[in-house]
Amino acid sequence: EKYFMFNIGDIVRATTRRYVYTSYMRPCLVKGYDSLGKLLIEPFDDGSTYDVDGTDFEIVPPNEILKQGQEILVKGFENRVVFKKYLSRGQIRVTDDDWFHDISIDDVIYLREFYV
């Protein structure tokens, strides 16, 4: 019996920049495994399923899953911007007033906030 690292429904992200669509730090929904043991995932804001090597993935902390319309802090912006969607190649789209910006997901400042 094979050992599977993740369960169906888990939210995972790539820790490498090797992939385009399931790209670096983009949350993906685990759909299962194929007959060869490849991890089947659907990236957020994508809609397609891809098979990948599960060793390049980790569970996403719940506070680091961005939701459409959420206000977030980003390096290089004085005020909060609004998260729109995840893009490929480690990018996200945000709006600042009416301006769209595609920025690196590395520039997001995650707050360690806990809501009761």
Secondary structure as a PSIPRED ss2 file (coil, helix, strand):
# PSIPRED VFORMAT (PSIPRED V4.0)

   1 E C   1.000  0.000  0.000
   2 K C   1.000  0.000  0.000
   3 Y C   1.000  0.000  0.000
   4 F C   1.000  0.000  0.000
   5 M C   1.000  0.000  0.000
   6 F C   1.000  0.000  0.000
   7 N C   1.000  0.000  0.000
   8 I C   1.000  0.000  0.000
   9 G C   1.000  0.000  0.000
  10 D C   1.000  0.000  0.000
  11 I E   0.000  0.000  1.000
  12 V E   0.000  0.000  1.000
  13 R E   0.000  0.000  1.000
  14 A E   0.000  0.000  1.000
  15 T C   1.000  0.000  0.000
  16 T C   1.000  0.000  0.000
  17 R C   1.000  0.000  0.000
  18 R C   1.000  0.000  0.000
  19 Y C   1.000  0.000  0.000
  20 V C   1.000  0.000  0.000
  21 Y C   1.000  0.000  0.000
  22 T C   1.000  0.000  0.000
  23 S C   1.000  0.000  0.000
  24 Y E   0.000  0.000  1.000
  25 M C   1.000  0.000  0.000
  26 R C   1.000  0.000  0.000
  27 P C   1.000  0.000  0.000
  28 C E   0.000  0.000  1.000
  29 L E   0.000  0.000  1.000
  30 V E   0.000  0.000  1.000
  31 K E   0.000  0.000  1.000
  32 G E   0.000  0.000  1.000
  33 Y E   0.000  0.000  1.000
  34 D C   1.000  0.000  0.000
  35 S C   1.000  0.000  0.000
  36 L C   1.000  0.000  0.000
  37 G C   1.000  0.000  0.000
  38 K C   1.000  0.000  0.000
  39 L E   0.000  0.000  1.000
  40 L E   0.000  0.000  1.000
  41 I E   0.000  0.000  1.000
  42 E E   0.000  0.000  1.000
  43 P E   0.000  0.000  1.000
  44 F C   1.000  0.000  0.000
  45 D C   1.000  0.000  0.000
  46 D C   1.000  0.000  0.000
  47 G C   1.000  0.000  0.000
  48 S C   1.000  0.000  0.000
  49 T C   1.000  0.000  0.000
  50 Y E   0.000  0.000  1.000
  51 D E   0.000  0.000  1.000
  52 V E   0.000  0.000  1.000
  53 D C   1.000  0.000  0.000
  54 G H   0.000  1.000  0.000
  55 T H   0.000  1.000  0.000
  56 D H   0.000  1.000  0.000
  57 F E   0.000  0.000  1.000
  58 E E   0.000  0.000  1.000
  59 I E   0.000  0.000  1.000
  60 V C   1.000  0.000  0.000
  61 P C   1.000  0.000  0.000
  62 P H   0.000  1.000  0.000
  63 N H   0.000  1.000  0.000
  64 E H   0.000  1.000  0.000
  65 I C   1.000  0.000  0.000
  66 L C   1.000  0.000  0.000
  67 K C   1.000  0.000  0.000
  68 Q C   1.000  0.000  0.000
  69 G C   1.000  0.000  0.000
  70 Q C   1.000  0.000  0.000
  71 E E   0.000  0.000  1.000
  72 I E   0.000  0.000  1.000
  73 L E   0.000  0.000  1.000
  74 V E   0.000  0.000  1.000
  75 K C   1.000  0.000  0.000
  76 G C   1.000  0.000  0.000
  77 F C   1.000  0.000  0.000
  78 E C   1.000  0.000  0.000
  79 N C   1.000  0.000  0.000
  80 R C   1.000  0.000  0.000
  81 V E   0.000  0.000  1.000
  82 V E   0.000  0.000  1.000
  83 F E   0.000  0.000  1.000
  84 K E   0.000  0.000  1.000
  85 K E   0.000  0.000  1.000
  86 Y E   0.000  0.000  1.000
  87 L C   1.000  0.000  0.000
  88 S C   1.000  0.000  0.000
  89 R C   1.000  0.000  0.000
  90 G C   1.000  0.000  0.000
  91 Q E   0.000  0.000  1.000
  92 I E   0.000  0.000  1.000
  93 R E   0.000  0.000  1.000
  94 V E   0.000  0.000  1.000
  95 T E   0.000  0.000  1.000
  96 D E   0.000  0.000  1.000
  97 D C   1.000  0.000  0.000
  98 D C   1.000  0.000  0.000
  99 W E   0.000  0.000  1.000
 100 F E   0.000  0.000  1.000
 101 H E   0.000  0.000  1.000
 102 D E   0.000  0.000  1.000
 103 I E   0.000  0.000  1.000
 104 S E   0.000  0.000  1.000
 105 I H   0.000  1.000  0.000
 106 D H   0.000  1.000  0.000
 107 D H   0.000  1.000  0.000
 108 V E   0.000  0.000  1.000
 109 I E   0.000  0.000  1.000
 110 Y C   1.000  0.000  0.000
 111 L C   1.000  0.000  0.000
 112 R C   1.000  0.000  0.000
 113 E C   1.000  0.000  0.000
 114 F C   1.000  0.000  0.000
 115 Y C   1.000  0.000  0.000
 116 V C   1.000  0.000  0.000
